[in-house]
Amino acid sequence: MSGRTHYDVLGVSRTATAEEIRDAYRRLARDHHPDRAATSAVGRGAMSDINEAYRVLNDPARRAVYDASLRDGPKIPSSPTEAPSSGIVAHPVHEPARVPWRSLLFFGSIAVVGVVVLAQFTEPGDPPAPDGVIRVGACVSIEADGFARDANCTGDPSVDFVVRAFVPFDGECPVGTERHQDRQGMGVACVSRPTEIGG
């Protein structure tokens, strides 16, 4: 609008009443209606300025904010499409998103209860098949050359060995365990029979 106020666009004073603003808008809308100025780009631009001015001045709250901006300094754009004359783009202020805490707590509680209930009625699965990686608590077999290899637990304490610790090659095994190098060369498995340490 190049420095023109909404009051200038409608041709009314800043103290104009709502009726005066409405009458001015109707008169200008008739004069600049697209049917009369369909071929004129200037006419279409003028009509958009007239509509914007009426939108702001017809609403008491928008008009109060607009009037305050006229008193306080440079005009603040009254719509996101209107560019300020200073070249600084004003962005609308948004409230932070609200988090529905009650709903989250409610559904989270239901999920926890569901997991606990399902755990009570679920049978433990079969132990995982040997994958060649020795872990603490896994069953191992000791081969003839002394290496430890991941194995299925047979349930026979005279055959099964359980890994109690896994240490580097220069590490110390806990008391009551035997040292056997991992077949993969990853370190030393400290093993004992299931009945030797707390069964």
C-alpha positions, -999 to 999 in steps of 0.1 A, spaced: 0 0 0 31 22 -1 26 43 30 -12 46 28 -31 36 59 -63 15 58 -81 47 66 -66 64 35 -77 34 14 -113 37 25 -112 75 25 -124 79 61 -109 96 92 -93 77 120 -123 85 142 -148 71 117 -176 50 132 -183 15 122 -212 27 100 -190 52 82 -164 25 75 -191 1 62 -206 28 40 -172 38 25 -164 1 19 -197 -5 0 -192 26 -21 -156 17 -30 -165 -20 -36 -192 -9 -61 -167 14 -79 -139 -11 -80 -159 -43 -84 -142 -69 -107 -171 -67 -132 -164 -30 -137 -125 -32 -136 -121 -67 -149 -95 -57 -174 -76 -34 -151 -48 -49 -129 -48 -16 -110 -86 -21 -103 -80 -57 -90 -51 -44 -68 -72 -16 -55 -101 -40 -46 -77 -63 -26 -65 -32 -7 -101 -21 -1 -110 -56 12 -80 -58 35 -87 -23 49 -123 -32 56 -113 -66 72 -90 -48 96 -111 -17 104 -145 -36 106 -132 -58 135 -129 -38 167 -100 -59 181 -80 -58 148 -87 -21 145 -74 -14 181 -42 -33 173 -38 -14 140 -45 20 156 -18 12 183 7 3 156 0 37 139 6 56 171 37 36 181 57 38 149 60 20 116 30 2 104 28 -35 114 14 -56 86 -22 -67 93 -19 -98 72 9 -122 64 8 -112 27 13 -75 34 50 -66 34 62 -40 60 77 -8 46 109 -13 67 117 -45 49 117 -65 81 95 -95 79 72 -100 109 65 -136 118 34 -146 138 39 -157 174 27 -192 180 21 -209 213 41 -240 220 23 -272 213 4 -287 242 13 -322 253 -17 -344 264 1 -356 295 -30 -373 310 -36 -393 279 0 -403 276 1 -414 312 -32 -433 309 -22 -452 277 14 -457 291 -1 -473 322 -23 -496 302 7 -507 281 28 -515 312 0 -535 327 -5 -553 294 32 -563 292 32 -575 329 1 -596 323 14 -611 291 47 -620 308 28 -639 335 11 -661 309 39 -666 284 60 -697 286 98 -692 283 111 -700 249 137 -725 240 173 -714 247 189 -698 217 209 -721 194 246 -719 197 259 -691 174 296 -694 181 298 -664 204 306 -672 240 287 -651 265 286 -651 303 259 -676 314 261 -696 282 268 -733 281 301 -744 265 318 -777 256 355 -781 262 371 -796 231 401 -821 232 425 -793 224 412 -773 254 393 -746 235 358 -736 247 330 -737 221 294 -724 225 271 -754 228 236 -764 238 230 -771 274 223 -808 278 211 -807 314 239 -831 324 261 -814 350 289 -839 343 291 -827 306 280 -790 307 303 -761 315 288 -726 322 307 -694 314 311 -675 347 333 -647 332 349 -637 300 383 -620 303 412 -609 281 440 -633 274 461 -618 302 431 -614 326 426 -634 358 396 -658 361 376 -659 393 384 -684 420 368 -718 413 367 -715 375 389 -729 348 405 -710 320 398 -721 284 406 -700 254 376 -691 231 377 -710 198 371 -677 180 402 -662 196 383 -634 214 396 -640 249 394 -665 278 362 -681 290 363 -688 328 340 -718 332 328 -741 358 303 -770 361 268 -758 370 270 -776 404 303 -761 413 292 -725 418 257 -722 432 243 -747 407 
